[in-house]
């Protein structure tokens, strides 16, 4: 709002009160107040969720990087490993039970009219026998694709493996664990709550159990990201994408984590550290841009991000709600990578 006469006006706006005047090509403007101070000073680039990266490009997005974009066949040289080659051959085998189930449905449908002249118990018996046969084929197909691994690690390897397991359990204790499928860079932070980049997030998990299609004599840490599942075995890491399996040596894995300021658009997890607040649309000083209606306030949280990469192109990007949630996991992986005795 502003009032005045030609050549002299006094007004107020999102940046505070001001006085402005001019005559004959000369213009003068002075702020009369300090305006609205920022809710928090961001010491690092903030990130915020962006669920629209798969849609049409947004005017404020200048670049987008997809994570986990490469196939495992490009990431690892699995052709020289007999075990990995055998696992891939097993997983590529065609399952027979779906065809048997379809054939059973058609057969029972064809016999529906004919069976009217049969004793009443015949059709139920045929149905039970057919279902039992399909179940047996399902079990047989599963066993044909199953890989059984048996480990007898030495003392040093067992100690490192137990430490990796404890690190995964520490990360899994975070209230919210998500994988980053893609990262976008914003051109103007005032339209993105002050965040410099947007993240497309998917659900992730860290559990202690068995990898898909594998049974081992030890429970292993299994990390599920967007497209890739990593299973941390005593001797190596197995990576799974659909029907494809690859192997990664601990020495080839680059692991790093760091704190990150995250603009939380949803509910704040109970273990998150709230460092301040911002607005969905911010002005240059960090206050609310009053040109936008329903400009809501959003919390700033200190989250922890994890990057697992290799020189061949593996790119796993995770984020957890607890500050320092990946610290123990990263520490033991680095020790495992640099230990010459393993």
C-alpha positions in Angstrom: 0.0 0.0 0.0 1.3 3.5 -0.8 -0.1 7.1 -0.5 1.1 10.5 -1.6 1.1 13.1 -4.3 2.9 13.1 -7.7 6.7 13.1 -7.0 6.4 12.0 -3.4 5.0 8.8 -1.9 5.1 6.9 1.4 4.3 3.2 1.4 4.7 -0.2 3.0 5.3 -3.6 1.6 6.9 -7.0 2.3 10.2 -5.3 2.9 8.9 -2.7 5.3 8.0 1.0 5.1 9.6 3.4 2.5 9.6 6.9 1.1 10.0 7.6 -2.6 10.1 10.7 -4.7 11.5 12.1 -7.9 11.4 15.0 -10.4 13.0 15.7 -13.7 14.4 12.2 -14.2 15.8 12.0 -10.6 14.5 9.2 -8.4 15.0 8.7 -4.7 13.9 5.8 -2.5 14.8 5.1 1.2 13.6 2.3 3.5 12.2 3.5 6.8 12.4 0.1 8.6 14.5 -3.0 8.6 11.7 -5.2 7.2 11.2 -8.8 8.3 14.3 -10.6 9.4 14.9 -14.2 8.2 13.5 -17.0 10.4 16.8 -18.8 10.3 20.2 -18.3 8.6 20.8 -21.2 6.3 24.5 -22.2 6.7 24.2 -24.8 3.9 22.1 -25.3 0.8 18.7 -26.5 1.8 16.7 -29.3 0.1 13.0 -29.9 -0.1 10.8 -32.7 -1.5 9.8 -32.3 -5.2 7.2 -35.0 -6.3 6.8 -33.5 -9.8 10.2 -34.3 -11.4 8.6 -36.9 -13.7 6.0 -34.4 -15.0 6.6 -31.6 -17.5 9.7 -29.4 -16.8 9.0 -26.6 -14.3 10.1 -23.1 -15.0 12.1 -22.9 -11.8 14.0 -26.2 -12.4 17.2 -25.7 -14.3 18.7 -29.2 -14.1 17.7 -32.7 -12.9 19.9 -35.7 -12.1 18.5 -39.2 -11.8 20.0 -41.6 -9.2 20.3 -45.4 -9.7 20.0 -44.8 -13.4 22.5 -47.4 -14.5 21.8 -51.2 -14.9 23.8 -53.5 -12.7 25.3 -55.0 -15.9 27.0 -51.7 -16.4 28.0 -51.3 -12.8 29.9 -54.5 -12.1 32.0 -56.9 -14.1 30.0 -60.0 -13.1 31.0 -62.1 -16.2 34.3 -63.1 -14.5 32.6 -64.3 -11.3 31.2 -67.9 -11.5 28.8 -67.4 -8.6 27.3 -64.2 -10.0 27.0 -65.7 -13.4 25.2 -68.8 -11.9 22.9 -66.6 -9.9 21.9 -64.5 -13.0 21.2 -67.7 -15.0 19.0 -69.1 -12.2 17.0 -65.8 -11.9 16.4 -65.7 -15.6 14.7 -69.1 -15.7 11.0 -68.9 -16.7 8.5 -69.8 -14.1 6.1 -72.6 -15.1 3.4 -72.3 -12.4 1.6 -69.2 -13.9 1.0 -71.2 -17.2 -0.2 -74.2 -15.2 -2.6 -72.0 -13.2 -4.1 -70.5 -16.4 -4.4 -74.0 -17.9 -6.2 -75.2 -14.8 -8.8 -72.4 -15.0 -9.5 -73.1 -18.6 -9.8 -76.8 -18.0 -12.2 -76.4 -15.1 -14.3 -74.0 -17.2 -14.5 -76.5 -20.1 -15.5 -79.3 -17.7 -18.2 -77.2 -16.0 -21.0 -78.4 -18.3 -19.7 -81.9 -18.8 -19.3 -82.5 -15.1 -23.1 -82.2 -14.5 -23.5 -85.9 -15.3 -20.6 -86.8 -12.9 -20.9 -87.6 -9.2 -20.8 -84.5 -7.1 -17.5 -85.2 -5.5 -15.5 -85.4 -8.8 -15.2 -81.7 -9.6 -14.1 -80.7 -6.1 -11.5 -83.4 -6.1 -10.2 -82.3 -9.5 -10.1 -78.7 -8.3 -8.1 -79.6 -5.1 -5.7 -81.8 -7.1 -5.2 -79.0 -9.7 -4.5 -76.4 -7.0 -2.1 -78.7 -5.3 -0.2 -79.3 -8.5 0.0 -75.5 -9.2 1.3 -75.0 -5.6 3.9 -77.7 -6.1 5.0 -76.1 -9.4 5.3 -72.7 -7.6 7.5 -74.2 -4.9 9.6 -76.0 -7.6 10.1 -72.8 -9.6 11.2 -71.0 -6.4 13.7 -73.7 -5.5 15.1 -73.6 -9.1 15.9 -69.9 -8.7 17.1 -70.0 -5.1 20.8 -69.5 -4.3 22.1 -71.0 -1.0 25.3 -69.4 0.5 27.3 -70.7 3.4 29.9 -68.6 5.2 32.7 -69.6 7.6 34.4 -66.2 8.1 37.6 -65.9 10.2 37.7 -63.8 13.4 38.6 -60.5 11.9 35.9 -60.8 9.1 33.3 -61.8 11.7 34.1 -58.8 13.8 33.8 -56.4 10.9 30.6 -58.1 9.7 29.0 -57.7 13.2 30.0 -54.0 13.2 28.4 -53.5 9.8 25.2 -55.2 11.1 25.2 -52.9 14.1 25.7 -49.8 11.8 22.7 -50.8 9.7 20.6 -51.4 12.8 21.5 -47.9 14.0 20.4 -46.4 10.7 17.2 -48.4 10.7 16.3 -46.9 14.1 15.5 -43.6 12.3 11.9 -42.7 12.3 12.0 -41.9 8.6 14.3 -43.4 5.9 13.9 -42.4 2.3 15.7 -42.9 -1.0 16.4 -40.0 -3.4 15.4 -41.0 -6.9 16.3 -37.7 -8.5 17.7 -34.3 -7.6 16.7 -31.0 -9.3 18.4 -27.6 -9.1 16.3 -24.5 -8.7 16.9 -21.3 -10.5 15.2 -19.0 -7.9 15.0 -20.1 -4.2 12.2 -17.7 -3.3 9.7 -20.1 -5.1 11.1 -23.2 -3.3 11.0 -22.1 0.4 14.6 -21.0 0.2 15.9 -24.5 -0.9 18.5 -24.7 -3.6 17.4 -28.2 -4.8 14.4 -30.4 -4.8 14.4 -34.2 -4.2 12.1 -36.9 -5.6 11.8 -39.2 -2.6 10.7 -42.9 -2.4 10.4 -45.2 0.6 13.6 -47.1 1.7 14.4 -49.7 4.3 17.3 -51.1 6.3 16.6 -54.6 7.7 18.5 -57.6 8.9 17.5 -60.7 7.0 17.9 -62.4 3.6 18.4 -60.9 0.2 15.8 -61.6 -2.5 16.2 -65.2 -3.9 19.1 -66.0 -1.6 19.3 -68.0 1.6 22.5 -67.8 3.7 23.5 -69.3 7.0 23.8 -65.8 8.5 21.3 -62.9 8.6 22.7 -60.1 6.5 22.1 -56.3 6.4 19.8 -55.5 3.5 19.4 -52.0 2.2 16.5 -51.3 -0.1 16.7 -48.1 -2.2 14.6 -46.9 -5.2 15.6 -49.6 -7.7 18.5 -51.3 -6.1 18.8 -53.6 -3.2 22.2 -54.0 -1.5 23.0 -57.0 0.7 26.2 -56.7 2.8 27.8 -60.2 3.1 31.0 -61.0 5.0 33.1 -61.2 1.8 31.3 -58.7 -0.6 28.2 -56.7 -1.3 25.6 -58.2 -3.7 23.4 -55.8 -5.6 20.0 -56.7 -7.0 17.9 -55.0 -9.6 14.9 -57.1 -10.7 16.2 -60.3 -12.1 19.8 -59.1 -12.3 22.5 -59.6 -9.7 25.9 -57.9 -9.4 28.8 -58.0 -7.0 30.7 -55.0 -5.4 33.9 -55.3 -3.5 34.1 -53.4 -0.2 37.4 -51.8 -1.4 35.5 -50.3 -4.4 32.7 -48.7 -2.5 32.9 -45.0 -1.8 30.8 -44.1 1.2 30.1 -40.6 2.7 27.5 -38.9 4.8 26.8 -35.4 5.9 24.1 -33.3 7.6 21.7 -31.5 5.4 19.0 -28.8 6.0 15.7 -30.2 4.8 12.5 -28.2 4.3 9.9 -30.6 5.7 6.6 -30.2 3.9 4.9 -33.0 5.8 4.8 -34.1 9.4 8.1 -33.8 11.3 9.4 -37.2 12.6 9.8 -37.4 16.4 13.6 -37.9 16.1 14.2 -35.0 13.8 16.1 -31.9 14.9 14.2 -28.7 14.0 16.7 -25.9 13.4 14.3 -23.1 12.4 11.5 -22.2 10.0 10.9 -20.8 6.6 8.0 -19.9 4.2 6.8 -21.7 1.1 7.5 -18.5 -0.8 10.2 -16.3 0.7 11.5 -12.8 0.0 15.2 -11.9 -0.3 15.4 -11.3 3.5 13.9 -14.7 4.4 10.5 -13.4 5.4 7.1 -14.4 3.7 6.5 -13.1 0.2 3.1 -11.5 0.7 2.3 -11.5 -3.0 1.2 -15.2 -2.6 -1.9 -16.2 -0.8 -1.9 -19.1 1.7 1.9 -18.8 2.1 2.4 -21.4 4.8 5.2 -21.7 7.3 7.5 -24.8 7.0 10.0 -26.3 9.5 13.7 -26.6 8.7 15.1 -30.0 9.9 18.6 -31.2 10.2 18.6 -34.6 8.5 21.5 -36.9 7.5 22.2 -38.0 4.0 24.2 -41.0 2.7 25.8 -41.5 -0.6 27.1 -45.0 -1.8 29.0 -44.8 -5.1 31.5 -46.7 -7.1 33.8 -45.7 -10.0 31.6 -47.8 -12.4 28.5 -45.7 -11.7 26.7 -47.0 -8.6 24.8 -44.1 -7.1 22.7 -44.8 -4.0 21.4 -41.7 -2.2 19.5 -42.1 1.1 18.3 -39.7 3.7 17.2 -40.3 7.3 15.4 -38.1 9.8 17.9 -38.5 12.7 20.9 -36.2 12.7 24.0 -38.5 12.5 21.8 -41.6 11.8 24.3 -43.0 9.2 27.5 -42.1 11.2 28.1 -45.6 12.6 27.3 -47.3 9.3 29.7 -45.1 7.4 32.5 -45.5 10.0 32.5 -49.3 9.9 32.3 -49.4 6.0 35.3 -47.2 5.8 37.2 -49.4 8.3 36.2 -52.5 6.2 37.4 -50.8 3.0 40.9 -49.8 4.4 41.6 -52.9 6.6 44.5 -54.7 4.8 43.8 -58.0 6.7 40.5 -58.5 4.9 
